Amino acid sequence: MRQSDNVRYWADYWNAAAREMGTATDDSIAAVWNRRSDRFARDMDDERRQKRADEMFAILDEAGFSPQGARVLDIGCGPGTLSLPLARAGADVTSLDVSKEMLGRLTRFAREEGLKITPVESSWWTADIDALGFRNAFDLVVAAMTPSIRDVETFDRMVACSKGYCYYSSHFIGKADEDARREICRNILGKEPRRNTHGLGMLYPFMYLYTSGCRPIVRFSRQSGSRKQDWTVAAERAMDFPGGAPEVSGEAKERIREYYRNAAAPDGTYQYEFETFSGAMVWMVGGR
């Protein structure tokens, strides 16, 4: 089998898997992340943020990349989990996100610290990298734990912006609050829960690169434990695309709230177990 056939097969598999996940509009995605912005910033404590940054810097250093003086694009930057550490390390960072609220938080943090960060409000799914002046413009392009990279087209667009390195990370295997997810999908939304799709975020990008002849540096990490939060926050999380559904009716929302209210402890907190395996890879564009 020719190498070009292998690349095409994996590209086709990846795109087919992405289509199975369904589609959502840029506006609906922006609305979700705007709603999540406050909670998202609260949920990730300083220790978890530092761990994410340390893991990124470790693999970048292994690849031979230094952020000092580098131009960096952070796709799906959120509130700045990686943009801020990169800027503190001396990089000139362009931070792109579809959520105005996420970018607002990042901009405030950057201003307070006097960091060199340029925010760009845009969906990566429909971004025109030539109009934005992004093509071959960055020494490093980062796409970390973001739904912005969903298929071959959005991945290729990411790579096309780099003249040096790319850093990509995603959950590989994950489960969290599984009993609640099954209950909500089957008995409230009336459908079977989606199969575990975390692997799509790491397997397909890696195999697409590998069959193309690229040999990225790859590292994996595991997190597990339990998390506790107010039951109202847990309900809000479940109503944002539960089981992949982009919209939830008013009646279903009330039933989801009722589920978490009944499952909460007397102090109003809801606790659930989680376990995730995450993968990260770095490669030089055009390298082997």
Secondary structure, DSSP 8 states (H G I E B T S, - for coil): --HHHHHHHHHHHHHHHHHHT----HHHHHHHHHHHHHHHHHHS-HHHHHHHHHHHHHHHHHHT---TT-EEEEET-TTTTTHHHHHHTT-EEEEEES-HHHHHHHHHHHHHHT--EEEEE--SSS--TTTTT-TT-EEEEEEES-TT--SHHHHHHHHHTEEEEEEEEEEEEEEESHHHHHHIIIIIS-S------TTHHHHHHHHHHHHTT---EEEEEEEEEEEEEEHHHHHHHHHSSGGG-S---HHHHHHHHHHHHHHS-TTSEEEEEEEEEEEEEEEETT--
